[in-house]
């Protein structure tokens, strides 16, 4: 798994700014599977998604990209927490949880981390 956060902060900030300047109605996201997950990896990890996209639609997008059946469990983590309500927009999630570099980092796994 590529570690996008290992690059220089200034470079990552420039990349997210370039994306949001070019596509102001979209959010830059980096989505990767957990290192402990047995789910398939995404072919690409960087996404520009519409701000208005709901969390549920983002989940469907990722499920489709990894060919995961609707009956199989998948959990999304942002900053170590389960992603918020499925009717939240990705813009709401982004504004609250984006990294200092301007990207929203999302980890997916089949494990439920709720204790």
N, C-alpha and C positions, 0 to 999 in steps of 0.2 A: 504494500500500500504506500502510495506516495505521501510524503508528509509535507503538505503545502506550507505549514507554519514554520518549517525549518529555513525558509528563504528569508532574506533581509526584510524587515518591516517596511522600509521605504519602497522597496520593489513591489511588495504585495499591495501597499496603499495605492501606488501608481496604477497597478493593474485593475483594482476595483474602481478607482476613479475614472479610468479610461472607459471601462464598461458602462458605468452609470452615466457618464457624460454622453456617450454614444447612444445609449438606450435608456433614457431617463424614466421610462415606465416599467423598467425591469429591475430585478434584484439579483446581485451576484451571489451564487451559492456554491459551496464545495460540499459534496455529499459523498461519503465513503462508508464502506461497511466496517464494523468493529473488527479489530484484529482477532477477537475470539469467536467471531461469527462463522458459521458454515454456509451462509447464504452466498449466492453468486456475487461476484464483483461487478460493478457497473463498467461498461466499456469506456465511459468518460466520467470524470468526477465534477467537472465545472459546468454549471448551469446558469443561464440567465432566464429567470422566469417572471411572468407578469406579477406586478405588485398585488393585483386583485385576486390572484389564485388562492383558493382556500387550502388549508392544510390537508384536507381530505383528498383534494385533487392532486396535490403534490405526492401524497402517499400512493395514489393510483398510478401516477407517472412513474415513480420508482418501481412499483410492483411490476408494471408492464416492461420496463427496461431490464429487469432481472428475471422476467418470466415466472413470477411468484403468484401462485393461485390465491384467490381471495380468501380461501379457508385457512391458509397458512398464516401464522402470526408474524408480524413485523412491528418493531418498535423503533421510533426515531428519537434520538437524544441530541439536545443542544446544550452545550456547557454542562454536560453531565446530568441534565434533567430531561424527563420525558417531554416531548413536544406538546404544546398546549392544545386546547380544544380543537376539534377537527373543523369547526365552522369559523375559526379565526382565519384572517387573511395572512398570507405570507408576509405582507408588508407590516402587519402588526407584530408578527414574530421577529422580523428583521429589525425593526426599530427598537425593540426591547433587548434583543439578544445578539446583535451583530458584533463581530470582533473589532478591535481597534484598527485593523487593517481594512475594514469596510466589507469583508466577506461574512456571510452567515455559514458557519460550519455545522453540518448535520452528519451524524453517525447513525447508521441503521444496523439492526441486529434482530435475531429471532428470540433473544432472551428478554424476559421481563425483569427489569431492575427495580420494580416497586417492592419495597420490603415489607 
